Structure formats: structure tokens, C-alpha cells
Amino acid sequence: MDKFIEIALIKRPQGVKGELRLLVLLDDNKNLQNFSEVFVEGSEMPFKVHEIKKVADDYAIKLDGIDSYEDAEKLKNKKLLAKREDVDKFKSTKDFYMADIIGKTAYLSTGEFVGIVDDIENYGASDVVFIRSQKYTNLSFANVGGIILSVDQEKQEVILDADEFSKYCVYDEQDEN
């Protein structure tokens, strides 16, 4: 498992003093306030968090060492990361990270093999989970809640609710020739 978890995406500079406008990826955006240091994708060293504030529907963050619009512009579209152990403080025992299901074998609650979780994309309203399957082409589902029943890290398995999955999955029809 990765040592870092993506907590936000840096959208663009906010103002002229190096603030960054964020798309927060945490279940509860208010938890963003609890981080004293974060990492920017591609950087080995942490950045101390000076301030986090709500701006319209987004959040803005001020990081140590990012002091101008030009500094902030260089970080546009990069991921904002936190140590896994820091993010774990806000996670319940039933929660899981979407990054942790990639590569896992997916089964329905009926025991039927579905495929391997290949990718996850966030399209705003929900995450879309893509599964590489031998039975279906371009299989995916919107993770609207309740579909992923459990994630077993030891067995490397994801269990999906069969009824909910059938309501929300989409795929291309395969040629039978």
C-alpha cells in the first residue's frame, strides 16, 4: 500500500500571494483543516500548512515556501498528498481508500467472479470504477454507495453487492461471432 493518500487536487492559484485553490477529495472536506503538513506530487519534502480557508464552493490553502502567483502556477493540476497515517485518523473501520481496491479481484456477493479492478476515475458526482473482465467489455459502475460491500486486503478481494451492481454497471455488448 502507498505511503501517501491523495487528499486534494490543486486546481489553480488563488490570488497573488501563493495560495492554491483545491478540489478536496476527502469524504468530509472539513477534515482538510486537520493537516499541519502536506506533500505535493513530485516533491519529497513536506510543505507546512499556514492556512486553509473556504472560498465559494472550494478551499484555498497557503503552504510554506509558495509565496507568489508564479510559485503557485507551477503546482497547478498537481496532487496534494498526506501521509496515510494522518488520513487514517479520519477513517472509520468500514471505510477504505479507492486507491487500495485497484488491482484487487472483484466478486459479486453471490460468489460470481467479475474481474480485476483496473482503474477509478472521479467525475464529480461519484467515482467510476472500471473492471477488466473476460465476460464483459468496458465494464464499469458508478460507486454511488452500497455497491462495494467489503475490501479484504489479505485475500486481495473486493466484494460487490450483486443487486446494486446490476443496477449501476455498464458495459459494451460482446460480439458472439
GIBELMO-V580610 format. One record per residue. N is the residue number from 1. RES is the residue in one letter. SS is DSSP state (H for helix, E for strand, L for the rest). PHI is phi in degrees with one decimal (* if undefined). OMEGA is omega in whole degrees, 0 to 359 (999 if undefined). Layout:
N;RES;SS;PHI;OMEGA / N;RES;SS;PHI;OMEGA
//
This chain:
1;M;L;*;181 / 2;D;L;-67.9;179 / 3;K;L;-78.6;182 / 4;F;E;-120.4;177 / 5;I;E;-123.4;177 / 6;E;E;-71.8;181 / 7;I;E;-109.1;180 / 8;A;E;-164.1;173 / 9;L;E;-115.9;177 / 10;I;E;-79.0;184 / 11;K;E;-80.3;184 / 12;R;E;-174.9;174 / 13;P;E;-65.1;176 / 14;Q;E;-125.2;181 / 15;G;L;83.1;187 / 16;V;L;-109.0;185 / 17;K;L;-103.5;175 / 18;G;L;91.0;176 / 19;E;E;-71.2;182 / 20;L;E;-120.9;175 / 21;R;E;-87.3;187 / 22;L;E;-118.9;162 / 23;L;E;-103.8;185 / 24;V;E;-79.8;183 / 25;L;L;-110.1;178 / 26;L;L;-80.1;177 / 27;D;L;-60.2;177 / 28;D;L;-120.3;184 / 29;N;H;-56.8;181 / 30;K;H;-64.5;179 / 31;N;H;-66.3;177 / 32;L;H;-57.2;181 / 33;Q;H;-62.7;186 / 34;N;H;-88.2;181 / 35;F;L;-95.3;178 / 36;S;L;-95.2;175 / 37;E;E;-145.5;180 / 38;V;E;-139.9;178 / 39;F;E;-121.6;175 / 40;V;E;-106.3;179 / 41;E;L;-45.6;179 / 42;G;L;90.8;180 / 43;S;L;-111.3;180 / 44;E;L;-85.9;186 / 45;M;L;-95.1;178 / 46;P;L;-75.0;173 / 47;F;E;-108.5;176 / 48;K;E;-73.9;179 / 49;V;E;-88.0;178 / 50;H;E;-89.1;185 / 51;E;E;-157.7;172 / 52;I;E;-132.0;179 / 53;K;E;-141.5;178 / 54;K;E;-79.0;178 / 55;V;E;-132.4;184 / 56;A;L;54.9;180 / 57;D;L;-92.2;183 / 58;D;E;-114.0;173 / 59;Y;E;-126.6;174 / 60;A;E;-121.4;181 / 61;I;E;-129.7;175 / 62;K;E;-114.2;181 / 63;L;E;-109.0;177 / 64;D;L;-60.4;177 / 65;G;L;92.4;176 / 66;I;L;-106.4;192 / 67;D;L;-118.2;180 / 68;S;L;-142.1;176 / 69;Y;H;-57.9;182 / 70;E;H;-64.6;176 / 71;D;H;-60.5;182 / 72;A;H;-67.5;181 / 73;E;H;-59.4;180 / 74;K;L;-66.0;182 / 75;L;L;-98.8;181 / 76;K;L;-55.3;178 / 77;N;L;69.8;175 / 78;K;L;-91.8;179 / 79;K;E;-82.6;173 / 80;L;E;-102.7;188 / 81;L;E;-116.9;173 / 82;A;E;-134.9;177 / 83;K;E;-63.2;181 / 84;R;H;-53.9;182 / 85;E;H;-64.4;177 / 86;D;H;-74.1;179 / 87;V;H;-73.0;180 / 88;D;H;-57.6;181 / 89;K;L;-61.5;184 / 90;F;L;-106.0;187 / 91;K;L;-105.6;175 / 92;S;L;-84.1;182 / 93;T;L;-66.8;179 / 94;K;L;-87.2;181 / 95;D;L;-78.2;175 / 96;F;L;-147.5;177 / 97;Y;L;-92.0;179 / 98;M;H;-58.5;180 / 99;A;H;-61.4;183 / 100;D;H;-80.3;179 / 101;I;H;-98.6;178 / 102;I;L;-65.1;181 / 103;G;L;90.7;180 / 104;K;L;-82.2;176 / 105;T;E;-80.6;182 / 106;A;E;-102.4;176 / 107;Y;E;-126.7;171 / 108;L;E;-79.1;180 / 109;S;L;-63.6;176 / 110;T;L;-82.1;182 / 111;G;L;99.1;182 / 112;E;L;-68.8;176 / 113;F;E;-70.8;179 / 114;V;E;-104.8;182 / 115;G;E;157.9;181 / 116;I;E;-111.3;177 / 117;V;E;-66.8;189 / 118;D;E;-100.2;184 / 119;D;E;-164.1;175 / 120;I;E;-139.2;178 / 121;E;E;-123.6;176 / 122;N;E;-103.2;180 / 123;Y;L;-111.8;177 / 124;G;L;97.4;183 / 125;A;L;-69.1;179 / 126;S;L;-164.1;173 / 127;D;E;-80.4;174 / 128;V;E;-110.6;182 / 129;V;E;-99.8;180 / 130;F;E;-105.8;182 / 131;I;E;-122.0;175 / 132;R;E;-82.3;187 / 133;S;L;-129.2;175 / 134;Q;L;-83.1;184 / 135;K;L;-86.7;185 / 136;Y;L;-124.1;176 / 137;T;E;-101.8;179 / 138;N;E;55.0;181 / 139;L;E;-77.8;177 / 140;S;E;-153.9;173 / 141;F;E;-151.0;175 / 142;A;E;-80.3;180 / 143;N;E;-81.7;184 / 144;V;L;-89.5;178 / 145;G;L;102.1;178 / 146;G;L;87.9;180 / 147;I;L;-77.7;179 / 148;I;E;-83.2;182 / 149;L;E;-81.7;181 / 150;S;E;-158.4;176 / 151;V;E;-127.9;179 / 152;D;E;-106.8;183 / 153;Q;L;-65.9;180 / 154;E;L;-66.0;181 / 155;K;L;-83.0;182 / 156;Q;L;60.1;183 / 157;E;E;-126.3;173 / 158;V;E;-121.9;179 / 159;I;E;-105.0;182 / 160;L;E;-109.8;176 / 161;D;L;-65.2;186 / 162;A;H;-60.1;182 / 163;D;H;-67.1;181 / 164;E;H;-66.2;179 / 165;F;H;-59.7;182 / 166;S;H;-64.3;178 / 167;K;H;-73.3;191 / 168;Y;H;-113.0;182 / 169;C;E;-79.3;174 / 170;V;E;-132.6;179 / 171;Y;E;-163.1;176 / 172;D;E;-89.5;175 / 173;E;L;-66.9;179 / 174;Q;L;-93.7;175 / 175;D;L;-70.1;182 / 176;E;L;-93.4;179 / 177;N;L;-82.3;999
//
